[in-house]
Amino acid sequence: MSVCCSSHNSYSLYVMQRILEWIFFSFLFLILQWQFSCCIALRRILQNVTPSRS
């Protein structure tokens, strides 16, 4: 009984770790995407503000 319980517990821990990993990576991906879009927007704003010297 105890062996079954411990194996089930380790499996649930493994699943929890995988879920946390997935949440962490998706969150990281969203942050990177948001920073990238913000960077592009800032570049466009700066290009509009500063006159092009060409």
C-alpha positions, 0 to 999 in steps of 0.5 A: 500500500505504501509503495503504491502511494509513494509511486502515485505521489512521485507521479503527481509531483512529476506532473506538477513539475511539468505543468509548472515548467509549461506555465513558466515557459509560456510566461517567459515566451509572452514576456519576450514577445511583449518586449519585442513588440514594445521595442519595435513600437519604441523604434517607430516612435523614435524614428517618427520623432527624430528627423531622418538625416539622409 
